[in-house]
């Protein structure tokens, strides 16, 4: 192989990728409006909150403080956690019949809850104090199917 052919073989990929070297370029609004994609962006989510792989829980707390008549109290949710799996979340730009553009957020088509909830709910003056009177607990195990969209227009 001649030296020129070798040099061409080495430089050809670089010449083809010249646009990549330039980096992203900003688009004007009218140019951006002409950009078309496939179906938007889809997400599959596995959210594991405060659940180590061995199934144990610790003393975690979610506290919300509120001041009423000068007195501070805290709503304490103890050991909030679980596993939430969602499939079918989608974000896509759409155009309405009148020509206006909007962003469509689809609701998750399938959601599964595994031991999701909290161990106790209490209202107390010290958020770090032991929970002595629980107002209840919540544990969700099951599946949920939804359909529909949340549509957002900018102004």
ChimeraX attribute file (.defattr): number of C-alpha atoms within 10 A of each C-alpha:
attribute: neighborCount
match mode: 1-to-1
recipient: residues
	/A:1	5
	/A:2	7
	/A:3	8
	/A:4	9
	/A:5	10
	/A:6	11
	/A:7	10
	/A:8	13
	/A:9	11
	/A:10	11
	/A:11	12
	/A:12	11
	/A:13	10
	/A:14	13
	/A:15	12
	/A:16	9
	/A:17	11
	/A:18	10
	/A:19	10
	/A:20	10
	/A:21	9
	/A:22	8
	/A:23	8
	/A:24	8
	/A:25	6
	/A:26	8
	/A:27	10
	/A:28	8
	/A:29	8
	/A:30	8
	/A:31	9
	/A:32	10
	/A:33	11
	/A:34	8
	/A:35	8
	/A:36	9
	/A:37	9
	/A:38	7
	/A:39	11
	/A:40	14
	/A:41	12
	/A:42	14
	/A:43	12
	/A:44	14
	/A:45	14
	/A:46	13
	/A:47	13
	/A:48	15
	/A:49	14
	/A:50	17
	/A:51	17
	/A:52	11
	/A:53	7
	/A:54	6
	/A:55	8
	/A:56	8
	/A:57	13
	/A:58	11
	/A:59	9
	/A:60	14
	/A:61	19
	/A:62	14
	/A:63	17
	/A:64	12
	/A:65	14
	/A:66	11
	/A:67	9
	/A:68	7
	/A:69	5
	/A:70	7
	/A:71	8
	/A:72	12
	/A:73	17
	/A:74	18
	/A:75	18
	/A:76	24
	/A:77	23
	/A:78	22
	/A:79	20
	/A:80	25
	/A:81	21
	/A:82	22
	/A:83	18
	/A:84	20
	/A:85	16
	/A:86	20
	/A:87	17
	/A:88	18
	/A:89	17
	/A:90	18
	/A:91	19
	/A:92	16
	/A:93	18
	/A:94	16
	/A:95	11
	/A:96	8
	/A:97	7
	/A:98	6
	/A:99	8
	/A:100	10
	/A:101	15
	/A:102	15
	/A:103	17
	/A:104	19
	/A:105	19
	/A:106	18
	/A:107	19
	/A:108	21
	/A:109	15
	/A:110	16
	/A:111	19
	/A:112	17
	/A:113	18
	/A:114	16
	/A:115	16
	/A:116	20
	/A:117	20
	/A:118	20
	/A:119	18
	/A:120	19
	/A:121	22
	/A:122	19
	/A:123	19
	/A:124	18
	/A:125	13
	/A:126	14
	/A:127	19
	/A:128	11
	/A:129	9
	/A:130	10
	/A:131	16
	/A:132	10
	/A:133	11
	/A:134	14
	/A:135	9
	/A:136	11
	/A:137	14
	/A:138	12
	/A:139	15
	/A:140	15
	/A:141	13
	/A:142	12
	/A:143	13
	/A:144	11
	/A:145	13
	/A:146	12
	/A:147	10
	/A:148	11
	/A:149	15
	/A:150	10
	/A:151	14
	/A:152	13
	/A:153	9
	/A:154	7
	/A:155	3
